[in-house]
Amino acid sequence: MNYIKLTYFKVVLIFFVSVISHSVAKDKYSEYGISGGIYLNTNINIAKFNQIVNCPNCLNNFTSSVGLGYSIFVGIEKKSDTKLLNSDYLYSLRASFQDLSASFLQDEFFANKISGNTYVQAVSEHTLSPAIKIISIEPSIYFCIMNNFPMTIKLGFQSAFIMTSTFDQKEYLKSPTDFYFENGTKTRSVYHGPITNGNSFYFALETGIRYEAWTSACWKLYPEVNFGYGLTNVAKSLNWSISTVRTGVSLVYNHPYPAPVAPAFPPIPNPPPVPKPEDLKPIQSDINIFTNNTLIQDASKPTTEVVISEYLSQNVFLPIIFFENGTDHTMQSSDLTDKIVEYLNDNQNESICLQAYSAENESENISKTRIDLVISELEKRDIDTKRIVTCSDPIISKTFKDSPQRNEELSRIEFVFDKGNTICVLNKKKFKDQIKPLELKIIPNLSSDEKILINGNVKVGNRSYKIGLDPVIIDASPISTNDTIFDKNIPIELSAELIDQEKQVKKIYKNYSIEIEKKNLPYQILNYGANPDLDNQIIIALFSFDEAKPLGYNLKGIEFIKTALKEGKTVEIRALTDNIGTVDHNSRLAGLRAKVATDLFSEYKSQLKIEIPDHFIYPNDTPLGRMRNRSVIAKIID
């Protein structure tokens, strides 16, 4: 029987190929196409499987099973010359091989195993797997849903021979593990073999859609979804139908239409002789380059000037960390700690002595806790703890009943360095460029009797600009010390083509170099950097509360001021205090602090201006701010 079916299928395929070959050979411009493709099948079996003849009953309520299979097909298509419901349509005839297999798996409780006062449920697993394979012929019609939209609907049917129809089933005892069926094994109702009274013919109605996803001159690719509704039974003795949902792609080849052969043209006659042109006058126009309104000529050497000023950025501060009373919580941000760590890294040879101060109302162990916290924080920032020692026992101070601000300054850790420094000065050298502007002008010099088109560009350093008939103005000043052209001359390269009405071309290439003249002016500017109000000013010294004797001096700043005084410049001395105490008392204290500065520069008293400001440079709401206000500042006026 299978041999007869296979022979029939071969005859049908030979017929399809003959029709296709005949059509293509007969008319190379026909609308026939050859198609092929593959599907993934979702097979839906609907039946009462327990009614299969000569098959042991596995599970009474098995009525359906679903499985996955595949389909492959070849076919032919032809586009119709007419329309269906005012839409284009085409005929399709396919031959396919399909796997309609399925499987069903289900657990069933069927008994209790009793052991003493307990019992265990007996559960079996039912497996049912029909395996059916067919070869089908599929005529159908595809028609468009909407004009100008590449999606079509399929209507047709399947007529097939069933090549293979077998059936597997068994019941397996899953639990308990020490329990067996009445046959002494773990399985029963086992069957494998052909489906009794199976049909040899299958018929189904089919519908679907496909979308033209890709197309070229000869090929088209379609994703497809089809549904086939089975109308015949697999077995003659029961109602067993199979429906399928097929999802896949198809590829269609259409023979291309050859381009029509163009008619032959008569031979082209020889052109008349071209008259010899008159001698043309060379282009006289040119392009000039100006630097700061001065024409650059071949022998000239343009220059620009850059003044490099060196200045000093300072940060002067007291290395003190304040704590909230009775706790190890610091009262300032980590910014001060960062500066202390920076100072220690800049002065690797200095060791550190930590002196703890506490208020009388604090516990005995709080100072040790604070010192341990500071050492731990320095260690985290890669400061060698071998450089750190504790100066002496904590110094305990009495609290002030009438001055909460003074009480805030009692709980602290002071850094004392082995050179006796009690203030820190961070010095950073920086540079500032004063660049003389350099303006380039690219101006065409056109002859009055010529009409010229200009196309070119000019490259200045590493910057490039287009040039044409309009003047081009370029800021060619060096950008900064980091500019790639700053440390060498600035190259200028101009290349252009001048084209006149007679299509004559004049090529222009000019190459110049602008020399950079540098002037170095060391220490022209000194900048504090911590507060905009202190820019271009120098902290000379810092003081303790209500003291006119300095805690320490800014030696580099004093050296700089003395150099300015030797050059005949005027220096303003500003003496500062905090906001604790009366205005009169603070004014007298500021005067005493100002005298410290005038004594330092006693040779130049006539060049000093003393000022006691009526406002505070730093905020007084923190201990650190008040300590910064206890200082003397110098400013170079001219």
C-alpha positions as CSV (number, residue, x, y, z in Angstrom):
1,M,0.0,0.0,0.0
2,N,2.8,2.5,1.0
3,Y,4.6,1.7,-2.3
4,I,1.5,2.6,-4.3
5,K,1.1,5.8,-2.4
6,L,4.7,6.8,-2.9
7,T,4.5,6.0,-6.7
8,Y,1.4,8.2,-6.9
9,F,3.2,11.0,-5.2
10,K,6.1,10.7,-7.6
11,V,3.7,10.9,-10.6
12,V,2.1,14.0,-9.2
13,L,5.5,15.7,-8.7
14,I,6.6,14.8,-12.2
15,F,3.4,16.3,-13.5
16,F,3.9,19.6,-11.5
17,V,7.5,19.9,-12.8
18,S,6.4,19.2,-16.4
19,V,3.7,21.9,-16.2
20,I,6.1,24.4,-14.7
21,S,8.8,23.6,-17.2
22,H,6.4,23.9,-20.1
23,S,5.0,27.2,-18.9
24,V,8.4,28.8,-18.4
25,A,9.8,27.5,-21.7
26,K,6.7,28.5,-23.6
27,D,6.5,32.0,-22.3
28,K,9.5,33.6,-20.5
29,Y,7.2,36.5,-19.4
30,S,4.5,34.3,-17.8
31,E,3.2,34.9,-14.3
32,Y,4.2,31.5,-13.0
33,G,6.3,31.1,-9.9
34,I,7.9,28.1,-8.2
35,S,7.5,27.9,-4.5
36,G,8.9,25.9,-1.6
37,G,8.9,26.2,2.2
38,I,8.9,24.7,5.7
39,Y,6.3,24.8,8.5
40,L,6.3,24.1,12.2
41,N,3.0,22.1,12.9
42,T,0.9,22.3,16.0
43,N,-1.2,19.2,15.7
44,I,-4.5,19.0,17.6
45,N,-6.0,15.4,17.9
46,I,-9.7,15.2,19.0
47,A,-10.9,11.6,19.8
48,K,-12.0,9.2,22.5
49,F,-8.8,7.2,22.4
50,N,-10.2,4.5,24.8
51,Q,-12.5,3.4,21.9
52,I,-9.6,2.3,19.6
53,V,-10.2,-1.3,18.6
54,N,-7.7,-3.9,19.9
55,C,-6.0,-1.4,22.1
56,P,-5.9,-1.7,25.9
57,N,-7.7,1.0,27.8
58,C,-5.2,3.5,29.2
59,L,-7.3,6.4,30.5
60,N,-11.0,6.8,30.0
61,N,-11.0,10.6,29.9
62,F,-8.4,11.0,27.1
63,T,-10.2,13.1,24.5
64,S,-7.5,15.2,22.9
65,S,-3.7,15.5,22.5
66,V,-1.5,18.1,21.1
67,G,2.0,17.7,19.5
68,L,4.6,19.4,17.3
69,G,5.5,18.3,13.9
70,Y,6.8,19.8,10.6
71,S,5.8,20.2,7.0
72,I,7.8,20.7,3.8
73,F,6.4,21.5,0.5
74,V,7.0,22.5,-3.2
75,G,4.5,24.0,-5.5
76,I,3.6,26.3,-8.3
77,E,1.8,29.7,-8.3
78,K,0.1,31.7,-11.1
79,K,-1.2,35.3,-10.8
80,S,-4.6,35.8,-12.3
81,D,-5.3,38.4,-15.0
82,T,-8.7,39.1,-13.5
83,K,-9.8,40.4,-10.0
84,L,-11.7,38.8,-7.2
85,L,-13.9,41.3,-5.2
86,N,-12.0,44.1,-6.9
87,S,-8.7,42.6,-5.5
88,D,-5.7,40.8,-7.2
89,Y,-5.5,37.1,-6.5
90,L,-3.4,34.1,-7.6
91,Y,-3.8,30.3,-7.8
92,S,-1.5,27.9,-5.9
93,L,-0.9,24.2,-6.1
94,R,1.4,22.5,-3.6
95,A,2.6,19.0,-2.7
96,S,3.7,18.5,0.9
97,F,4.9,16.0,3.4
98,Q,3.5,16.5,6.9
99,D,4.1,15.0,10.4
100,L,0.7,15.1,12.3
101,S,2.1,13.3,15.4
102,A,0.9,14.3,18.9
103,S,1.4,13.3,22.5
104,F,-0.5,13.4,25.8
105,L,0.8,13.0,29.3
106,Q,-1.3,13.0,32.5
107,D,-1.1,11.8,36.1
108,E,-3.9,9.8,37.7
109,F,-4.6,8.8,41.4
110,F,-6.1,5.3,41.4
111,A,-5.6,3.7,44.8
112,N,-4.4,4.0,48.4
113,K,-1.6,1.8,49.8
114,I,-2.4,1.2,53.5
115,S,0.4,0.4,55.9
116,G,-0.6,0.2,59.5
117,N,-2.3,3.4,60.5
118,T,-1.1,5.3,57.5
119,Y,-1.6,5.2,53.8
120,V,0.1,6.5,50.7
121,Q,-1.7,7.6,47.4
122,A,-0.8,5.5,44.4
123,V,-0.3,7.7,41.3
124,S,0.3,6.6,37.7
125,E,1.5,8.5,34.7
126,H,-0.4,7.9,31.4
127,T,1.4,8.5,28.1
128,L,-0.5,8.5,24.7
129,S,1.3,9.2,21.5
130,P,-0.2,8.8,18.0
131,A,2.3,9.1,15.1
132,I,0.7,10.0,11.7
133,K,2.5,11.1,8.6
134,I,0.9,12.2,5.3
135,I,1.6,13.3,1.7
136,S,-0.9,15.9,0.6
137,I,-2.0,17.9,-2.5
138,E,-3.0,21.5,-1.6
139,P,-4.9,23.6,-4.1
140,S,-5.7,27.1,-2.9
141,I,-6.4,30.8,-3.8
142,Y,-4.5,33.8,-2.4
143,F,-6.2,37.2,-2.6
144,C,-5.2,40.6,-1.3
145,I,-6.8,42.1,1.8
146,M,-6.0,45.7,0.8
147,N,-4.5,47.2,-2.2
148,N,-0.9,48.4,-1.9
149,F,-0.5,46.3,1.3
150,P,1.5,43.1,0.9
151,M,-0.6,40.7,2.9
152,T,-2.9,38.0,1.3
153,I,-5.5,35.6,2.6
154,K,-5.4,31.9,1.7
155,L,-8.5,29.7,1.1
156,G,-8.1,26.0,0.0
157,F,-8.1,22.4,1.1
158,Q,-5.8,19.4,1.6
159,S,-6.2,16.0,0.0
160,A,-3.7,13.5,1.4
161,F,-2.6,9.9,1.6
162,I,-1.8,8.6,5.1
163,M,1.6,7.0,4.8
164,T,2.1,6.0,8.5
165,S,-0.4,5.7,11.4
166,T,0.9,4.1,14.6
167,F,-0.2,4.4,18.2
168,D,1.9,4.2,21.4
169,Q,0.4,4.1,25.0
170,K,1.4,3.0,28.4
171,E,0.6,3.5,32.1
172,Y,3.6,3.9,34.4
173,L,3.4,3.7,38.2
174,K,5.2,6.8,39.6
175,S,4.5,6.4,43.3
176,P,4.9,4.8,45.7
177,T,8.3,3.4,44.6
178,D,7.8,0.1,46.3
179,F,4.3,-0.5,44.8
180,Y,3.6,-2.6,41.6
181,F,0.7,-3.3,39.3
182,E,-1.1,-6.6,39.4
183,N,1.2,-7.9,36.7
184,G,4.2,-7.4,39.1
185,T,5.8,-4.5,37.0
186,K,5.7,-0.8,37.0
187,T,3.9,-0.6,33.7
188,R,0.6,-1.8,32.2
189,S,-1.8,-1.1,29.3
190,V,1.2,-1.0,27.0
191,Y,0.6,-0.9,23.3
192,H,2.7,-0.1,20.2
193,G,1.6,-0.8,16.7
194,P,-0.6,0.4,13.8
195,I,-4.0,2.0,14.4
196,T,-6.6,-0.6,13.9
197,N,-9.0,0.1,11.0
198,G,-7.0,3.2,10.1
199,N,-8.0,5.3,7.1
200,S,-5.6,5.7,4.2
201,F,-7.1,9.1,3.1
202,Y,-7.1,12.5,4.9
203,F,-9.1,15.6,3.9
204,A,-9.1,19.1,5.5
205,L,-10.2,22.6,4.7
206,E,-7.5,25.2,5.1
207,T,-7.3,29.0,5.5
208,G,-4.4,31.3,6.4
209,I,-2.5,34.5,5.8
210,R,0.9,35.4,4.5
211,Y,3.0,38.6,4.3
212,E,5.5,39.6,1.7
213,A,8.4,40.4,4.0
214,W,11.2,40.6,1.4
215,T,11.4,40.8,-2.4
216,S,13.9,41.1,-5.1
217,A,13.9,40.9,-8.9
218,C,13.3,37.1,-8.9
219,W,12.6,36.1,-5.3
220,K,9.9,36.7,-2.6
221,L,10.0,35.6,1.0
222,Y,6.7,35.1,2.9
223,P,6.1,34.4,6.6
224,E,2.8,32.3,6.7
225,V,0.3,31.1,9.3
226,N,-2.3,28.4,8.1
227,F,-5.1,26.6,9.9
228,G,-6.3,23.2,8.6
229,Y,-9.6,21.8,9.8
230,G,-9.7,18.0,9.5
231,L,-12.9,16.6,8.0
232,T,-12.0,12.8,7.9
233,N,-11.3,10.4,10.7
234,V,-8.0,8.7,11.3
235,A,-9.7,5.4,12.2
236,K,-12.9,4.0,10.7
237,S,-14.2,2.8,14.0
238,L,-14.3,6.1,15.9
239,N,-14.5,9.9,15.5
240,W,-10.9,10.9,15.5
241,S,-10.1,14.1,13.7
242,I,-6.8,16.0,13.3
243,S,-6.6,19.8,12.8
244,T,-3.3,21.7,12.3
245,V,-1.9,25.2,12.9
246,R,1.1,25.6,10.6
247,T,3.6,28.5,11.0
248,G,6.6,28.9,8.7
249,V,8.1,30.6,5.7
250,S,7.8,30.1,1.9
251,L,10.2,31.3,-0.8
252,V,8.8,32.0,-4.3
253,Y,10.9,32.3,-7.5
254,N,9.4,34.3,-10.5
255,H,11.2,34.2,-13.8
256,P,12.3,37.9,-14.5
257,Y,11.0,39.8,-17.4
258,P,13.9,40.5,-19.8
259,A,14.4,44.1,-20.9
260,P,13.3,44.8,-24.5
261,V,16.0,45.1,-27.1
262,A,16.5,48.7,-28.0
263,P,16.3,49.5,-31.7
264,A,19.5,50.1,-33.6
265,F,20.5,53.7,-34.1
266,P,21.9,55.1,-37.3
267,P,25.7,55.7,-37.3
268,I,26.7,59.0,-35.7
269,P,28.2,61.4,-38.3
270,N,31.7,62.7,-37.7
271,P,31.6,66.1,-35.9
272,P,32.7,69.2,-37.7
273,P,36.3,70.3,-37.0
274,V,36.6,72.4,-33.9
275,P,37.9,75.9,-34.6
276,K,41.3,76.6,-32.9
277,P,40.6,78.9,-29.9
278,E,42.2,82.2,-29.6
279,D,45.1,82.6,-27.2
280,L,43.6,83.3,-23.8
281,K,45.0,85.8,-21.3
282,P,46.2,84.2,-18.1
283,I,44.2,84.8,-14.9
284,Q,45.5,87.9,-13.1
285,S,43.5,87.7,-9.9
286,D,45.1,86.5,-6.6
287,I,44.4,85.9,-2.9
288,N,46.1,88.0,-0.2
289,I,46.7,87.2,3.5
290,F,46.8,89.9,6.2
291,T,47.9,89.6,9.8
292,N,46.5,92.4,12.0
293,N,45.9,94.4,8.8
294,T,49.5,93.9,7.5
295,L,49.9,92.1,4.2
296,I,52.0,88.9,4.4
297,Q,54.5,88.8,1.5
298,D,57.0,86.1,0.6
299,A,59.9,87.8,2.3
300,S,58.0,88.9,5.5
301,K,58.1,87.1,8.8
302,P,54.9,87.7,10.8
303,T,55.0,87.4,14.6
304,T,52.7,87.3,17.6
305,E,53.4,87.7,21.3
306,V,52.6,85.5,24.2
307,V,53.3,86.6,27.8
308,I,53.5,83.8,30.3
309,S,53.0,84.9,33.9
310,E,53.8,82.6,36.8
311,Y,51.7,83.0,39.9
312,L,51.4,81.3,43.2
313,S,48.2,79.7,44.6
314,Q,48.3,79.4,48.4
315,N,46.1,77.8,51.0
316,V,46.9,78.9,54.6
317,F,45.1,77.1,57.4
318,L,45.3,75.8,61.0
319,P,45.6,72.0,61.2
320,I,42.9,71.6,63.8
321,I,39.9,69.2,63.8
322,F,37.0,70.3,66.0
323,F,34.5,67.8,67.6
324,E,31.0,68.2,68.9
325,N,31.0,68.3,72.8
326,G,30.8,64.8,74.3
327,T,31.1,63.0,70.9
328,D,33.5,61.9,68.3
329,H,31.6,63.7,65.5
330,T,33.6,66.3,63.7
331,M,32.2,69.8,63.2
332,Q,33.6,70.5,59.7
333,S,33.5,68.8,56.3
334,S,36.2,66.4,55.1
335,D,37.7,69.4,53.1
336,L,40.0,70.3,55.9
337,T,41.1,66.7,56.4
338,D,41.9,66.6,52.6
339,K,44.1,69.7,53.0
340,I,46.0,68.2,56.0
341,V,46.6,65.0,54.1
342,E,47.8,67.0,51.1
343,Y,50.2,69.0,53.4
344,L,51.5,65.7,54.8
345,N,52.1,64.2,51.4
346,D,54.0,67.4,50.3
347,N,56.2,67.2,53.5
348,Q,57.0,63.5,53.7
349,N,59.9,64.0,56.2
350,E,57.8,65.7,58.8
351,S,56.4,63.7,61.7
352,I,53.1,64.5,63.4
353,C,52.3,65.0,67.1
354,L,48.5,64.9,67.9
355,Q,47.5,67.0,70.9
356,A,44.0,66.4,72.3
357,Y,41.9,69.1,74.1
358,S,38.6,68.5,75.9
359,A,36.1,70.3,78.0
360,E,35.7,69.6,81.7
361,N,32.2,68.2,81.2
362,E,33.4,65.5,78.8
363,S,34.4,61.9,79.7
364,E,38.0,60.8,80.4
365,N,38.1,58.4,77.4
366,I,36.7,60.8,74.8
367,S,40.1,62.3,73.8
368,K,41.6,58.9,73.2
369,T,38.6,57.9,71.0
370,R,39.0,61.1,69.0
371,I,42.8,60.5,68.5
372,D,42.1,56.9,67.4
373,L,39.5,58.2,64.9
374,V,42.0,60.8,63.4
375,I,44.8,58.2,63.1
376,S,42.4,55.7,61.5
377,E,41.2,58.4,59.0
378,L,44.9,59.3,58.1
379,E,45.7,55.6,57.7
380,K,42.8,55.2,55.3
381,R,44.4,58.0,53.2
382,D,47.8,56.2,53.0
383,I,49.6,58.3,55.7
384,D,52.2,56.1,57.4
385,T,51.1,55.8,61.1
386,K,54.8,55.5,62.1
387,R,54.9,59.3,61.6
388,I,52.1,59.9,64.1
389,V,52.6,60.2,67.9
390,T,50.5,61.6,70.8
391,C,52.0,64.7,72.3
392,S,50.9,64.4,75.9
393,D,47.9,63.7,78.1
394,P,44.7,65.5,77.0
395,I,44.5,69.2,78.0
396,I,41.2,69.8,79.8
397,S,39.8,73.3,79.8
398,K,37.0,74.8,81.8
399,T,33.8,75.8,80.0
400,F,32.7,79.4,79.5
401,K,29.3,80.1,81.0
402,D,28.8,83.3,78.9
403,S,30.4,82.2,75.6
404,P,28.9,79.2,73.8
405,Q,31.2,80.0,70.8
406,R,34.3,79.6,72.9
407,N,33.0,76.3,74.3
408,E,32.7,75.0,70.7
409,E,36.5,75.4,70.4
410,L,37.4,73.4,73.5
411,S,36.9,69.9,72.0
412,R,39.6,69.6,69.3
413,I,42.7,67.7,68.1
414,E,45.7,69.9,67.0
415,F,48.4,68.8,64.6
416,V,51.9,69.8,65.7
417,F,54.8,69.2,63.3
418,D,58.4,68.4,64.3
419,K,59.6,71.6,62.8
420,G,57.5,73.5,65.2
421,N,54.9,74.5,62.6
422,T,51.4,75.1,64.0
423,I,50.0,76.4,60.7
424,C,50.0,74.8,57.2
425,V,50.7,76.5,53.9
426,L,50.0,74.7,50.6
427,N,51.8,76.3,47.7
428,K,51.0,75.6,44.1
429,K,52.7,77.1,41.1
430,K,50.4,78.0,38.2
431,F,50.7,79.9,34.9
432,K,48.6,82.4,33.1
433,D,48.9,83.3,29.5
434,Q,48.4,86.8,28.2
435,I,48.0,86.4,24.4
436,K,48.2,89.2,22.0
437,P,45.3,88.8,19.6
438,L,46.3,87.6,16.1
439,E,43.7,88.3,13.3
440,L,44.1,86.8,9.9
441,K,42.2,88.1,6.9
442,I,41.9,86.1,3.7
443,I,40.9,88.6,1.0
444,P,40.6,87.8,-2.8
445,N,42.4,90.4,-5.0
446,L,40.2,90.3,-8.1
447,S,41.1,91.9,-11.4
448,S,38.4,94.3,-12.6
449,D,38.0,92.7,-16.0
450,E,37.7,89.1,-14.8
451,K,34.8,87.0,-13.5
452,I,36.3,84.5,-11.1
453,L,35.0,81.5,-9.1
454,I,37.2,80.6,-6.1
455,N,37.2,77.2,-4.4
456,G,39.8,76.5,-1.7
457,N,40.7,76.3,2.0
458,V,43.3,77.7,4.4
459,K,44.7,75.7,7.3
460,V,45.9,77.6,10.4
461,G,47.7,75.3,12.8
462,N,45.4,72.4,13.2
463,R,42.2,74.4,12.2
464,S,40.9,74.5,8.6
465,Y,38.6,77.0,6.9
466,K,36.8,77.2,3.5
467,I,37.5,80.2,1.3
468,G,35.6,81.7,-1.6
469,L,34.9,85.1,-3.1
470,D,34.0,86.7,0.3
471,P,36.7,87.8,2.7
472,V,37.4,85.3,5.6
473,I,38.4,86.7,9.0
474,I,40.1,84.2,11.4
475,D,41.1,84.5,15.0
476,A,44.5,82.7,14.8
477,S,45.6,83.5,18.4
478,P,47.2,80.5,20.2
479,I,44.5,78.9,22.4
480,S,46.5,78.0,25.5
481,T,49.7,76.4,26.8
482,N,48.1,73.1,26.0
483,D,47.5,74.0,22.3
484,T,49.5,71.8,20.0
485,I,50.7,74.9,18.1
486,F,51.6,77.0,21.2
487,D,55.2,75.8,21.7
488,K,56.1,76.3,18.1
489,N,55.4,78.6,15.2
490,I,51.9,78.7,13.7
491,P,51.9,77.3,10.1
492,I,49.5,78.8,7.5
493,E,48.8,76.8,4.4
494,L,46.5,78.2,1.6
495,S,45.5,76.2,-1.4
496,A,42.8,77.3,-3.9
497,E,41.7,77.2,-7.5
498,L,40.6,80.3,-9.5
499,I,38.4,79.5,-12.4
500,D,37.4,82.1,-15.0
501,Q,34.6,82.1,-17.6
502,E,36.7,80.3,-20.2
503,K,37.2,77.5,-17.7
504,Q,40.9,78.4,-17.2
505,V,42.2,77.3,-13.8
506,K,44.8,79.0,-11.8
507,K,46.1,77.1,-8.8
508,I,47.4,79.1,-5.8
509,Y,49.5,77.6,-3.0
510,K,50.9,79.8,-0.2
511,N,52.8,78.6,2.9
512,Y,53.8,80.9,5.7
513,S,54.8,80.6,9.4
514,I,53.9,83.0,12.2
515,E,56.6,83.1,14.8
516,I,55.5,83.1,18.5
517,E,57.6,85.4,20.7
518,K,57.4,84.4,24.4
519,K,58.0,86.6,27.4
520,N,58.2,85.0,30.8
521,L,57.2,87.2,33.8
522,P,57.6,85.1,37.0
523,Y,55.4,85.7,40.1
524,Q,53.3,88.5,38.6
525,I,50.2,87.3,40.4
526,L,49.7,85.7,43.8
527,N,46.3,84.1,44.5
528,Y,45.0,82.8,47.7
529,G,42.4,80.6,46.1
530,A,40.2,79.6,49.1
531,N,37.9,82.6,49.1
532,P,37.1,85.0,46.2
533,D,37.3,87.9,48.7
534,L,41.0,87.0,49.2
535,D,42.1,86.8,45.6
536,N,45.4,88.5,45.0
537,Q,46.0,88.8,48.8
538,I,48.3,86.9,51.2
539,I,47.7,85.6,54.7
540,I,50.8,86.7,56.6
541,A,50.0,85.1,60.0
542,L,47.3,83.3,62.1
543,F,46.6,84.0,65.8
544,S,45.0,82.3,68.7
545,F,41.8,83.7,70.4
546,D,42.3,87.1,71.9
547,E,46.1,86.9,71.1
548,A,48.4,89.3,69.3
549,K,51.3,86.8,69.2
550,P,51.2,84.8,66.0
551,L,50.7,81.0,66.0
552,G,52.9,80.9,62.9
553,Y,53.9,82.8,59.8
554,N,53.5,82.3,56.0
555,L,57.2,82.6,55.2
556,K,56.8,82.3,51.4
557,G,54.1,85.0,51.4
558,I,56.3,87.3,53.5
559,E,59.1,86.8,51.1
560,F,56.9,87.7,48.2
561,I,55.6,90.9,49.9
562,K,59.2,92.0,50.7
563,T,60.1,91.6,47.0
564,A,57.2,93.8,46.0
565,L,58.2,96.5,48.6
566,K,61.8,96.4,47.3
567,E,60.3,97.2,43.9
568,G,58.6,100.3,45.3
569,K,55.1,99.0,45.4
570,T,52.5,99.9,48.0
571,V,51.1,97.1,50.3
572,E,47.8,97.2,52.2
573,I,47.8,95.4,55.6
574,R,44.4,94.2,56.8
575,A,44.2,93.0,60.4
576,L,41.2,90.7,61.2
577,T,39.4,89.4,64.3
578,D,36.5,87.1,65.0
579,N,33.1,88.4,66.3
580,I,33.6,87.4,70.0
581,G,34.1,90.5,72.2
582,T,33.1,94.1,71.9
583,V,33.8,96.3,68.8
584,D,36.3,98.5,70.7
585,H,38.1,95.5,72.1
586,N,38.4,93.8,68.7
587,S,39.5,97.1,67.1
588,R,42.4,97.4,69.7
589,L,43.3,93.7,69.2
590,A,43.3,94.2,65.4
591,G,45.7,97.1,65.8
592,L,48.1,95.0,67.8
593,R,48.0,92.3,65.1
594,A,48.6,94.9,62.4
595,K,51.7,96.0,64.3
596,V,53.1,92.4,63.9
597,A,52.9,92.9,60.2
598,T,54.4,96.4,60.2
599,D,57.3,95.1,62.4
600,L,58.0,92.4,59.7
601,F,58.2,95.1,57.0
602,S,59.7,98.0,59.2
603,E,62.1,99.1,56.5
604,Y,59.2,100.0,54.2
605,K,56.7,101.6,56.7
606,S,56.1,104.5,54.3
607,Q,54.8,102.0,51.7
608,L,52.3,100.3,54.1
609,K,48.6,101.1,54.4
610,I,46.9,99.8,57.6
611,E,43.2,98.9,57.4
612,I,41.0,97.3,60.0
613,P,37.9,96.1,58.0
614,D,34.4,96.7,59.4
615,H,33.2,93.3,58.2
616,F,34.3,89.7,58.5
617,I,36.0,87.8,55.7
618,Y,34.9,84.3,56.9
619,P,31.7,83.2,58.6
620,N,31.8,83.2,62.4
621,D,29.3,80.4,63.0
622,T,31.9,77.6,63.1
623,P,35.2,77.3,65.1
624,L,37.1,77.0,61.8
625,G,35.7,80.2,60.4
626,R,36.5,82.1,63.6
627,M,40.1,80.9,63.5
628,R,40.5,82.0,59.9
629,N,39.3,85.4,60.9
630,R,42.1,85.7,63.5
631,S,44.7,86.6,60.9
632,V,46.7,89.4,59.1
633,I,46.4,89.8,55.3
634,A,48.6,91.7,52.9
635,K,47.6,93.0,49.5
636,I,49.8,94.5,46.8
637,I,48.0,97.6,45.5
638,D,50.3,98.8,42.7
